[in-house]
Amino acid sequence: MSKTFHWQRQLRSLQFLLDRFTPDTLSYLCPGANTGALRGKGAIDQAYKHLSQIDRV
């Protein structure tokens, strides 16, 4: 669900990643901001799987 003014831009970026990569080629993702949700981790493992599960409504 949209929580920011930049939601549409974020959705385009998400789609770009899903189009460019596959589950085999996108194993880890290192976000550049808002890392509080990672709870101390520096990267997201199984990145493609997590990105493909994001609710885009």
HELIX and SHEET records of a PDB file:
HELIX    1   1 TRP A    7  ARG A   20  1                                  14    
HELIX    2   2 THR A   35  LEU A   38  5                                   4    
HELIX    3   3 ALA A   47  SER A   52  1                                   6    
SHEET    1   A 2 TYR A  28  LEU A  29  0                                        
SHEET    2   A 2 ILE A  44  ASP A  45 -1                                        
END                                                                             
